[in-house]
């Protein structure tokens, strides 16, 4: 019989492998056209309105330079735009464009379809138990 410590190591390895596998599969869902962080930036802007780069870097817990790279890429794709504040020209807000909204909605649907398919073999009770356990893990 495995010790509690051995079970923790096994669980940690499994969590890491599951996360890696889902992340790779999600890249396929996004058709390698959109990175996870690009998706999250679009989602934040879509749900919360325009933000400054510093706000985005805090929300995503990434460096300011990483946000700059992400926003540059999204601007190139015409999914976001930088807009200088009329009141203070030093402030630059990032806005999602209409094309960015359409793109996010498309990839949100693809993500939902992927997750529904991924968890298709799990019962409603299994899914509820996953949710219960993840919430319990967050509270610890």
N, C-alpha and C positions, 0 to 999 in steps of 0.2 A: 504494500500500500504506500502511496506517495505521501511525503510529508507536506504540511501546509506550505512550507517554503518552496518545495518543488512545484506544487500546484500554482503558486503565485508566479514563478518563473515561466511555467507553461502558459498561464493565462496572459502574461505580459507579451510573450512571443506571439501568441495567437492574435491578440489585439493589434500588435504592430503589423502582422501579416495581413489581417483583414483590412486594416486601414490602407495599407499599401495597395492591395488588390483593388479595393473600391476606388481609390484615387486614380489608379491606372485605367480602370474601366470608365470612370467619369471623363477622363481625357478623351476617350473614344466617343463618349456621348457628346462632348463638346466639339467633336470632329477635329480636334487639335487646332481649332480656329480661335479658341478662347481658353485662356488659362483659368485656373480656379480663382486666383486673386483678381483677375479681370472680371470674372463673373461676380465675385463678392463686391467689388467696387460698383459695378452696374446695379446690383441688387440694393446696396445701401442708398445710392443716389435715387433709385426708383422709389424706394419705400420711405426715405427720410428727406428727400429734396436735396438741393445743392449743398455741398460741403467744401471746406478748405482742405488742402492736401494734408495739413497737420491733423485735422479731425479724422481723415481717412486712415492715416498711418496709426493713430491711436486706436481706432476702432478695429483695425485688422492686426494690430500689434506687429507692425513691420516698420522698417526704417523709412524716413522721408525720401531717401534716394530711391528706394524700391517703389514707392508710390509714384515718384516722378517717372520712372521707367514704365510702370503700368499705365499711367495716364497718357504718356506720350503714345503708347501703342493704341490705346482706345481712341485718342484724337485722330491718329492716322486712319483708323477704321471708321471714323465719323460717328462714333457711338457716344462720345462726350465732347464737351467744349469747355474751355477756360474763359471765364468772364470777369473782367476787372470791375470792382465795386465803383459805383459812381461817387459814393461818399468818401471813400479812401482808396486811391489808385494803387496803394501797396497791397491791398487785399484782392486775392484772386479766388473766385468761387468756381467750383467744378459742377457743371450741369450735365445731366443726361439728355441726349438729343432724342427726337422722335424715332429716328432709326435705331438708337440704342435701346429704347423702350421695346420696340418690335423685336429686336434681337434677344433681349433678356426674356421676353415672354416666350419666344420660340425655344430657347435653351432651358427655360424653367419647365416647359412642357416635356421636353426631351428628358430632363432629369427626373421628373415625376414618373414618366413612363418607364424609365430605367429602374427606378426604385420599386415601383409596383411589380415589375417583372422579376426583379432580384429577390423580392420577399414573397413571391407568389406561392412558394411551397410552405410558407409559414402560416400557421393558423392565426386567427385574430387573438387568441389567448397567448400564443407565442410572442406576437408583436407587442401586446400589452405588457407582457413580462419583460421583454427587452426594454421598453420604455421605463418600467418600474425600476429595473436594475441600473440603467444609465442614470436615472434621477437619483437613485440611492448613492451611486458612485460620486455624483456631483456634490451631494450633501456632505460626504465624509471629509 
